[in-house]
Each structure stands twice: as structure tokens, then as C-alpha cells.
Amino acid sequence: MAFIITTTDIRSNCPTSLADPAIQALIDFVSQADTCLDSSVIPDPTQRLLKVYAVCHMLTMQSGGGVKSESDMDGESVTFANVFSKAGLGGSHYGSLLSMMPGDSCIAALLDNARRSFKVVNYS
């Protein structure tokens, strides 16, 4: 049986200001990979990480990527160009971690299908 993650799992692994129902919607989306993860005999601890990282990846991508600039206490700053300009799982640190784990293809297929559906809906 697939490992079930909660909003608490997400909040303890990645920063977000979204309300619990919005996080739960992402969890429900990622849970569509459960059949693939179970049939691939992915252990529960790995399923947990895969699903948490997938939700954190989507949260990161929704917020526009990662850190765009940093400043120290003296006012010195550095700005990063093209932060997370890669598409797909390479677009965030969470996605990159996920892509190195067994069972990543179950999550990647789910996210890739969602991306294709989105493009079709917005086709002009």
C-alpha cells in the first residue's frame, strides 16, 4: 500500500505560506503515482521522500523558483541570473533530488503528463 503523506510532512520539509487545503490538493495530485510506486515495489521511506519532494518541487515552481538575490548584513548583495530556468524536475532542488531516487519515473511521468495537458489547454 502506498505511503500517505500529510500537510505536516510538507510543512516540515519545505517552506510555504499556502493554506492546508491548497497543499492537500497538491498531495492528492502526487498521490496519483501510488499505483506506479506500489507496482515498482518502492519501499515506504522512499515513497515518502519521492512524494514530499514532488509536492515541494511544485510549491517551489509555483513561487517562481529559488533565491533570486541575497544580501548580507553589510548591504552587499548578489543577484542570480536565470534561477531555475530548467524545465521539469531540474527546475528545483527538490526535483533534482527526486530525480536521483528509485521510483522517480513514476513521479516524472505524472508531472510530465500534467505539463502536456496544461499546454494543450492553453494552445492558441
Phi, psi and omega in degrees: 000139184295148178285134181260126177258161182235172176297329177296319176302318182291311182298331180274356181242341178208145182286135175203148176252005180294149176288157182306319180298325178291320177294319180298325178298320177292321177299316179298321178297311181295330180294348175295345178275358185304314182299317179295316181296318179293316181290339176272002179054049177276125182297154182307314180299325178288319177301318180301310180297315180304313183289320178296313179297325179295315178294316178298322176300313180295322177297318179297316181292326177296327182272005175095016176107215186253208182292128180261333176203157179224149175229144176262181184293339179274357180094356176291140181223160175225139179243136181260131178273144174051050178298127178049051179280354179287151176269165175072207184294337178288358183280353177211162177297322179296317179295322178296318177296315180302319185291349178265000187257152173296139182093359181299331181295330177296317180286316181300319180297321179295312181291323179294318178296322178295320180295317179297319179297320179298317180295322179294318180298323183263016181291135180240000000 
